[in-house]
C-alpha cells in the first residue's frame, strides 16, 4: 500500500504542477487572451475534479500508511471542494459581470493561494515518505 499511496499522491502533485505551470502558461502563450481564458475556464472543472478525486483516493490509501499524511490529502481534497463548488462559480460570475473587476481579482488571487496551499500540502505529504 505504501507504493500505491506514494504513486497516488505524486500523481496529484504532478498533475497540479503540469496544469498550473505548463498547460495554462502554454495556452496563454499561444492563444489570444479571450480564447485562452475561455479554454482555461472550461478546463477548470476537470482540473478541480482531478484534484478532488485524486486527493481523496490518496487520502484513503494513506490511512493505512500514515494517518497524518492522510489528513494532509483530505485537506487538499476539501480545498478542492471549496475551489470547485464555491469559489469558481463566484469567480465566473464576477468575470461575467461588468464592474466586478476588483471582486474577480480578489477571488482569483484567493484561488491561486489555495492552489499553492494544496501544492504545499502535497509536498509535505511526499516529504514524509522519505
Backbone as a printed PyTorch tensor [residue, N CA C, xyz], in Angstrom:
tensor([[[  0.8200,  -1.2040,   0.0000],
         [  0.0000,   0.0000,   0.0000],
         [  0.8620,   1.2650,   0.0000]],

        [[  2.0810,   1.1670,   0.5180],
         [  2.9520,   2.3350,   0.5600],
         [  3.2630,   2.8430,  -0.8400]],

        [[  3.6190,   1.9590,  -1.7500],
         [  3.9440,   2.3620,  -3.1190],
         [  2.7160,   2.9500,  -3.8050]],

        [[  1.5680,   2.3380,  -3.6310],
         [  0.3360,   2.8350,  -4.2650],
         [ -0.0140,   4.2270,  -3.7340]],

        [[  0.1170,   4.4350,  -2.4390],
         [ -0.2090,   5.7500,  -1.8780],
         [  0.8040,   6.8020,  -2.3290]],

        [[  2.0720,   6.4130,  -2.4630],
         [  3.0840,   7.3270,  -2.9920],
         [  2.7620,   7.7000,  -4.4390]],

        [[  2.4010,   6.7250,  -5.2420],
         [  2.0480,   6.9930,  -6.6350],
         [  0.8090,   7.8820,  -6.7360]],

        [[ -0.1820,   7.6190,  -5.9250],
         [ -1.4070,   8.4270,  -5.9550],
         [ -1.1110,   9.8710,  -5.5610]],

        [[ -0.3410,  10.0530,  -4.5000],
         [ -0.0090,  11.3970,  -4.0350],
         [  0.8350,  12.1380,  -5.0640]],

        [[  1.8300,  11.4700,  -5.6180],
         [  2.7010,  12.1300,  -6.5960],
         [  1.9680,  12.4000,  -7.9120]],

        [[  0.9860,  11.5900,  -8.2450],
         [  0.1920,  11.8350,  -9.4510],
         [ -0.6250,  13.1170,  -9.3060]],

        [[ -1.2250,  13.3040,  -8.1490],
         [ -1.9830,  14.5400,  -7.9070],
         [ -1.0430,  15.7380,  -7.9630]],

        [[  0.1000,  15.6290,  -7.2830],
         [  1.0630,  16.7280,  -7.2920],
         [  1.5360,  17.0270,  -8.7160]],

        [[  1.9370,  16.0110,  -9.4410],
         [  2.4280,  16.2100, -10.8050],
         [  1.3720,  16.7890, -11.7200]],

        [[  0.1340,  16.3230, -11.5950],
         [ -0.9480,  16.8510, -12.4120],
         [ -1.2150,  18.3160, -12.1230]],

        [[ -1.1640,  18.6820, -10.8540],
         [ -1.3880,  20.0800, -10.4880],
         [ -0.2730,  20.9750, -11.0150]],

        [[  0.9600,  20.5160, -10.8970],
         [  2.0910,  21.3040, -11.3900],
         [  2.0090,  21.4370, -12.9090]],

        [[  1.7140,  20.3470, -13.5980],
         [  1.6240,  20.3930, -15.0580],
         [  0.5320,  21.3560, -15.5070]],

        [[ -0.6390,  21.2790, -14.8960],
         [ -1.7320,  22.1690, -15.2930],
         [ -1.3920,  23.6220, -14.9760]],

        [[ -0.9410,  23.8730, -13.7480],
         [ -0.7240,  25.2430, -13.2930],
         [  0.4240,  25.9450, -14.0030]],

        [[  1.5080,  25.2340, -14.2200],
         [  2.7060,  25.8840, -14.7630],
         [  3.0260,  25.4840, -16.1950]],

        [[  2.3900,  24.4470, -16.6930],
         [  2.6460,  24.0060, -18.0630],
         [  1.5030,  24.3430, -18.9860]],

        [[  0.3680,  23.6870, -18.7760],
         [ -0.7870,  23.8300, -19.6570],
         [ -1.2820,  25.2740, -19.7080]],

        [[ -1.5120,  25.8790, -18.5610],
         [ -2.0480,  27.2440, -18.5270],
         [ -1.0770,  28.2220, -19.1860]],

        [[  0.1930,  28.1120, -18.8770],
         [  1.1840,  29.0060, -19.4820],
         [  1.2530,  28.8010, -20.9940]],

        [[  1.2010,  27.5560, -21.4350],
         [  1.2370,  27.2440, -22.8670],
         [  0.0320,  27.8450, -23.5820]],

        [[ -1.1470,  27.6600, -23.0110],
         [ -2.3800,  28.1640, -23.6220],
         [ -2.3300,  29.6780, -23.7690]],

        [[ -1.9230,  30.3720, -22.7010],
         [ -1.8880,  31.8320, -22.7620],
         [ -0.7560,  32.3430, -23.6590]],

        [[  0.2630,  31.5440, -23.8850],
         [  1.3590,  31.9550, -24.7620],
         [  0.9800,  31.8330, -26.2420]],

        [[  0.1010,  30.9040, -26.5870],
         [ -0.1780,  30.6240, -27.9900],
         [ -1.5720,  31.0000, -28.4740]],

        [[ -2.4550,  31.3720, -27.5770],
         [ -3.8030,  31.7670, -27.9840],
         [ -4.0580,  33.2080, -27.5680]],

        [[ -4.9620,  33.8650, -28.2820],
         [ -5.3120,  35.2210, -27.8870],
         [ -5.9880,  35.1550, -26.5130]],

        [[ -5.8440,  36.1910, -25.7180],
         [ -6.3100,  36.1530, -24.3210],
         [ -7.7690,  35.7240, -24.1480]],

        [[ -8.6790,  36.2040, -24.9880],
         [-10.0940,  35.8510, -24.8370],
         [-10.3080,  34.3590, -25.0410]],

        [[ -9.6830,  33.7800, -26.0700],
         [ -9.8140,  32.3440, -26.3500],
         [ -9.1210,  31.5290, -25.2670]],

        [[ -7.9300,  31.9690, -24.8720],
         [ -7.1930,  31.2600, -23.8180],
         [ -7.9960,  31.2470, -22.5190]],

        [[ -8.5690,  32.3850, -22.1580],
         [ -9.3700,  32.4690, -20.9410],
         [-10.5710,  31.5430, -20.9840]],

        [[-11.2240,  31.4760, -22.1310],
         [-12.3850,  30.5920, -22.2860],
         [-11.9860,  29.1240, -22.1640]],

        [[-10.8630,  28.7640, -22.7810],
         [-10.3900,  27.3790, -22.7250],
         [ -9.9940,  26.9900, -21.2990]],

        [[ -9.2480,  27.8490, -20.6400],
         [ -8.8400,  27.5650, -19.2590],
         [-10.0640,  27.4640, -18.3560]],

        [[-11.0200,  28.3560, -18.5680],
         [-12.2410,  28.3410, -17.7550],
         [-12.9730,  27.0040, -17.8750]],

        [[-13.0480,  26.4750, -19.0880],
         [-13.7290,  25.1880, -19.2730],
         [-12.9000,  24.0200, -18.7360]],

        [[-11.5980,  24.1910, -18.6460],
         [-10.7280,  23.1210, -18.1450],
         [-10.7390,  23.0370, -16.6200]],

        [[-11.1020,  24.1300, -15.9590],
         [-11.0430,  24.1380, -14.5010],
         [-11.9340,  23.0770, -13.8530]],

        [[-13.0980,  22.8230, -14.4240],
         [-13.9580,  21.7760, -13.8560],
         [-13.2050,  20.4440, -13.8000]],

        [[-12.5350,  20.1040, -14.8870],
         [-11.7840,  18.8410, -14.9450],
         [-10.5900,  18.8690, -14.0100]],

        [[ -9.9290,  20.0120, -13.9300],
         [ -8.7780,  20.1640, -13.0430],
         [ -9.1890,  19.9450, -11.5830]],

        [[-10.2250,  20.6470, -11.1490],
         [-10.6530,  20.5140,  -9.7580],
         [-11.2020,  19.1240,  -9.4650]],

        [[-11.8560,  18.5100, -10.4270],
         [-12.3290,  17.1350, -10.2390],
         [-11.1490,  16.1930, -10.0670]],

        [[-10.1130,  16.3530, -10.8950],
         [ -8.9010,  15.5480, -10.7810],
         [ -8.2730,  15.7130,  -9.3980]],

        [[ -8.1270,  16.9580,  -8.9460],
         [ -7.5050,  17.2200,  -7.6450],
         [ -8.3540,  16.6300,  -6.5230]],

        [[ -9.6430,  16.8500,  -6.5840],
         [-10.5520,  16.3750,  -5.5470],
         [-10.5730,  14.8520,  -5.4690]],

        [[-10.7990,  14.1930,  -6.5840],
         [-10.8820,  12.7230,  -6.5980],
         [ -9.5180,  12.1020,  -6.3030]],

        [[ -8.4700,  12.6230,  -6.9340],
         [ -7.1300,  12.0820,  -6.7030],
         [ -6.6890,  12.2140,  -5.2610]],

        [[ -6.9640,  13.3670,  -4.6650],
         [ -6.5930,  13.5800,  -3.2610],
         [ -7.3940,  12.6810,  -2.3340]],

        [[ -8.6660,  12.5000,  -2.6330],
         [ -9.4960,  11.6230,  -1.8000],
         [ -9.0160,  10.1760,  -1.8850]],

        [[ -8.6820,   9.7260,  -3.0700],
         [ -8.1610,   8.3590,  -3.2380],
         [ -6.8420,   8.2050,  -2.4870]],

        [[ -5.9430,   9.1720,  -2.6700],
         [ -4.6530,   9.1080,  -1.9750],
         [ -4.8470,   9.1540,  -0.4570]],

        [[ -5.7740,   9.9860,   0.0160],
         [ -6.0490,  10.0650,   1.4630],
         [ -6.5170,   8.7190,   1.9860]],

        [[ -7.4070,   8.0580,   1.2550],
         [ -7.8910,   6.7470,   1.6780],
         [ -6.7390,   5.7500,   1.7570]],

        [[ -5.8650,   5.7450,   0.7540],
         [ -4.7240,   4.8280,   0.7670],
         [ -3.7700,   5.1300,   1.9200]],

        [[ -3.5920,   6.4120,   2.2020],
         [ -2.6450,   6.8110,   3.2370],
         [ -3.1240,   6.4960,   4.6450]],

        [[ -4.4130,   6.2850,   4.8180],
         [ -4.9300,   5.9190,   6.1500],
         [ -4.1790,   4.6980,   6.6800]],

        [[ -3.8150,   3.7810,   5.7970],
         [ -3.1520,   2.5370,   6.1840],
         [ -1.6430,   2.6870,   6.3320]],

        [[ -1.1060,   3.8310,   5.9150],
         [  0.3460,   4.0360,   5.9060],
         [  0.7690,   5.1260,   6.8860]],

        [[  0.0910,   6.2770,   6.8110],
         [  0.4820,   7.4470,   7.5900],
         [ -0.7650,   8.3280,   7.7670]],

        [[ -1.3540,   8.2800,   8.9440],
         [ -2.6150,   8.9980,   9.1450],
         [ -2.4510,  10.5160,   9.0440]],

        [[ -1.2880,  11.0420,   9.4220],
         [ -1.0850,  12.4840,   9.2930],
         [ -1.0760,  12.8900,   7.8200]],

        [[ -0.3770,  12.1390,   6.9900],
         [ -0.3690,  12.4300,   5.5560],
         [ -1.7660,  12.2600,   4.9600]],

        [[ -2.5190,  11.2990,   5.4650],
         [ -3.9040,  11.1240,   5.0150],
         [ -4.7120,  12.3840,   5.3090]],

        [[ -4.4710,  12.9890,   6.4590],
         [ -5.1650,  14.2310,   6.8040],
         [ -4.7410,  15.3780,   5.8910]],

        [[ -3.4590,  15.4080,   5.5200],
         [ -2.9860,  16.4340,   4.5890],
         [ -3.6940,  16.2990,   3.2360]],

        [[ -3.8410,  15.0530,   2.7770],
         [ -4.5120,  14.8260,   1.4930],
         [ -6.0060,  15.0970,   1.5970]],

        [[ -6.5920,  14.7970,   2.7250],
         [ -8.0060,  15.1070,   2.9260],
         [ -8.2250,  16.6240,   2.9100]],

        [[ -7.3210,  17.3570,   3.5270],
         [ -7.4010,  18.8160,   3.4940],
         [ -7.2520,  19.3340,   2.0610]],

        [[ -6.3620,  18.7230,   1.2960],
         [ -6.2080,  19.0740,  -0.1120],
         [ -7.5200,  18.8600,  -0.8640]],

        [[ -8.1790,  17.7410,  -0.5990],
         [ -9.4700,  17.4530,  -1.2400],
         [-10.5310,  18.4640,  -0.7990]],

        [[-10.5430,  18.8180,   0.4740],
         [-11.5190,  19.8020,   0.9570],
         [-11.3070,  21.1690,   0.3170]],

        [[-10.0460,  21.5570,   0.1440],
         [ -9.7560,  22.7920,  -0.5910],
         [-10.2590,  22.6840,  -2.0320]],

        [[-10.1940,  21.4700,  -2.5980],
         [-10.7190,  21.2490,  -3.9510],
         [-12.2200,  21.4630,  -4.0080]],

        [[-12.9270,  20.9930,  -2.9920],
         [-14.3820,  21.2080,  -2.9140],
         [-14.6720,  22.7020,  -2.8290]],

        [[-13.9620,  23.3900,  -1.9530],
         [-14.1320,  24.8320,  -1.8000],
         [-13.9000,  25.5530,  -3.1340]],

        [[-12.8260,  25.1830,  -3.8160],
         [-12.4900,  25.8430,  -5.0720],
         [-13.5100,  25.5580,  -6.1720]],

        [[-13.8770,  24.2870,  -6.3220],
         [-14.7480,  23.9140,  -7.4300],
         [-16.1880,  24.3680,  -7.2310]],

        [[-16.7180,  24.2110,  -6.0440],
         [-18.1490,  24.4130,  -5.8660],
         [-18.5400,  25.7550,  -5.2490]],

        [[-17.5840,  26.4490,  -4.6530],
         [-17.9000,  27.7400,  -4.0460],
         [-17.1590,  28.8760,  -4.7490]],

        [[-15.8400,  28.7390,  -4.8520],
         [-15.0320,  29.8270,  -5.3870],
         [-15.1840,  30.0050,  -6.8970]],

        [[-15.0960,  28.9200,  -7.6650],
         [-15.1660,  29.0510,  -9.1240],
         [-16.4770,  29.6540,  -9.6300]],

        [[-17.6280,  29.2560,  -9.1110],
         [-18.8600,  29.9210,  -9.5730],
         [-18.8430,  31.4320,  -9.2910]],

        [[-18.2850,  31.8260,  -8.1620],
         [-18.2070,  33.2510,  -7.8340],
         [-17.2060,  33.9690,  -8.7390]],

        [[-16.0920,  33.3040,  -9.0320],
         [-15.1040,  33.8870,  -9.9500],
         [-15.7320,  34.0830, -11.3250]],

        [[-16.4260,  33.0730, -11.8120],
         [-17.0620,  33.1760, -13.1310],
         [-18.1220,  34.2720, -13.1540]],

        [[-18.9080,  34.3800, -12.0960],
         [-19.9260,  35.4220, -12.0190],
         [-19.2710,  36.8060, -12.0450]],

        [[-18.2030,  36.9670, -11.2730],
         [-17.5180,  38.2540, -11.2320],
         [-16.8860,  38.5840, -12.5840]],

        [[-16.3640,  37.5880, -13.2590],
         [-15.7440,  37.7950, -14.5770],
         [-16.8000,  38.2050, -15.6120]],

        [[-17.9900,  37.6490, -15.4740],
         [-19.0500,  37.8960, -16.4480],
         [-19.8590,  39.1580, -16.1670]],

        [[-19.6600,  39.7740, -15.0150],
         [-20.4420,  40.9340, -14.6230],
         [-19.5940,  42.1970, -14.7490]],

        [[-20.0900,  43.1260, -15.5400],
         [-19.3790,  44.3900, -15.7090],
         [-19.2830,  45.1290, -14.3800]],

        [[-18.1260,  45.7160, -14.1230],
         [-17.9260,  46.4710, -12.9010],
         [-17.4710,  45.6320, -11.7140]],

        [[-17.2370,  44.3420, -11.9330],
         [-16.8290,  43.4480, -10.8470],
         [-15.3580,  43.0250, -10.9750]],

        [[-14.5530,  43.8590, -11.6450],
         [-13.1470,  43.5070, -11.8800],
         [-12.3740,  43.3400, -10.5760]],

        [[-12.6190,  44.2240,  -9.6050],
         [-11.9070,  44.1390,  -8.3250],
         [-12.2840,  42.8560,  -7.5840]],

        [[-13.5740,  42.5050,  -7.6140],
         [-14.0150,  41.2640,  -6.9850],
         [-13.3840,  40.0630,  -7.6840]],

        [[-13.3940,  40.0890,  -9.0150],
         [-12.7630,  38.9980,  -9.7650],
         [-11.3000,  38.8570,  -9.3730]],

        [[-10.5980,  39.9630,  -9.3240],
         [ -9.1720,  39.9380,  -8.9920],
         [ -8.9330,  39.3440,  -7.6070]],

        [[ -9.7460,  39.7550,  -6.6400],
         [ -9.6020,  39.2480,  -5.2690],
         [ -9.9110,  37.7490,  -5.1970]],

        [[-10.9840,  37.3220,  -5.8510],
         [-11.3440,  35.9020,  -5.8430],
         [-10.3040,  35.0630,  -6.5830]],

        [[ -9.8160,  35.5790,  -7.7050],
         [ -8.7940,  34.8540,  -8.4610],
         [ -7.5240,  34.7000,  -7.6220]],

        [[ -7.1310,  35.7570,  -6.9630],
         [ -5.9510,  35.7090,  -6.0900],
         [ -6.1600,  34.6660,  -4.9870]],

        [[ -7.3630,  34.6100,  -4.4310],
         [ -7.6830,  33.6120,  -3.4050],
         [ -7.5460,  32.2030,  -3.9660]],

        [[ -8.0380,  31.9810,  -5.1850],
         [ -7.9320,  30.6410,  -5.7850],
         [ -6.4770,  30.2540,  -6.0330]],

        [[ -5.6600,  31.2150,  -6.4180],
         [ -4.2340,  30.9420,  -6.6270],
         [ -3.5630,  30.5810,  -5.2950]],

        [[ -3.8950,  31.3070,  -4.2330],
         [ -3.3350,  30.9930,  -2.9190],
         [ -3.7600,  29.6160,  -2.4320]],

        [[ -5.0160,  29.2640,  -2.6710],
         [ -5.4890,  27.9210,  -2.3070],
         [ -4.7380,  26.8670,  -3.0970]],

        [[ -4.5180,  27.1200,  -4.3820],
         [ -3.7860,  26.1680,  -5.2260],
         [ -2.3680,  25.9610,  -4.6920]],

        [[ -1.7060,  27.0510,  -4.3150],
         [ -0.3560,  26.9270,  -3.7460],
         [ -0.3900,  26.2050,  -2.3960]],

        [[ -1.4270,  26.4570,  -1.6090],
         [ -1.5640,  25.7450,  -0.3310],
         [ -1.7330,  24.2460,  -0.5750]],

        [[ -2.5300,  23.8800,  -1.5710],
         [ -2.6990,  22.4630,  -1.9040],
         [ -1.3660,  21.8460,  -2.3300]],

        [[ -0.6230,  22.5540,  -3.1560],
         [  0.6900,  22.0410,  -3.5760],
         [  1.6100,  21.8710,  -2.3630]],

        [[  1.5800,  22.8160,  -1.4460],
         [  2.4120,  22.7150,  -0.2410],
         [  2.0030,  21.5120,   0.6080]],

        [[  0.7090,  21.2750,   0.7400],
         [  0.2360,  20.1090,   1.4910],
         [  0.7100,  18.8130,   0.8370]],

        [[  0.6610,  18.7700,  -0.4810],
         [  1.1160,  17.5790,  -1.1930],
         [  2.6180,  17.3680,  -1.0300]],

        [[  3.3810,  18.4470,  -1.1070],
         [  4.8320,  18.3460,  -0.9000],
         [  5.1150,  17.8470,   0.5100]],

        [[  4.4140,  18.3770,   1.4710],
         [  4.5840,  17.9400,   2.8690],
         [  4.3240,  16.4460,   2.9830]],

        [[  3.2410,  15.9780,   2.3820],
         [  2.9360,  14.5450,   2.4280],
         [  4.0200,  13.7370,   1.7190]],

        [[  4.4890,  14.2250,   0.5760],
         [  5.5230,  13.4850,  -0.1660],
         [  6.8360,  13.4310,   0.6090]],

        [[  7.2020,  14.5030,   1.2660],
         [  8.4360,  14.5280,   2.0710],
         [  8.3600,  13.4880,   3.1890]],

        [[  7.1870,  13.2620,   3.7110],
         [  7.0370,  12.2880,   4.8040],
         [  7.3210,  10.8510,   4.3420]],

        [[  7.3080,  10.6220,   3.0120],
         [  7.6330,   9.2930,   2.5020],
         [  9.1250,   9.0080,   2.6090]],

        [[  9.9300,  10.0830,   2.6940],
         [ 11.3970,   9.9290,   2.6980],
         [ 11.8870,   9.4230,   4.0330]]])
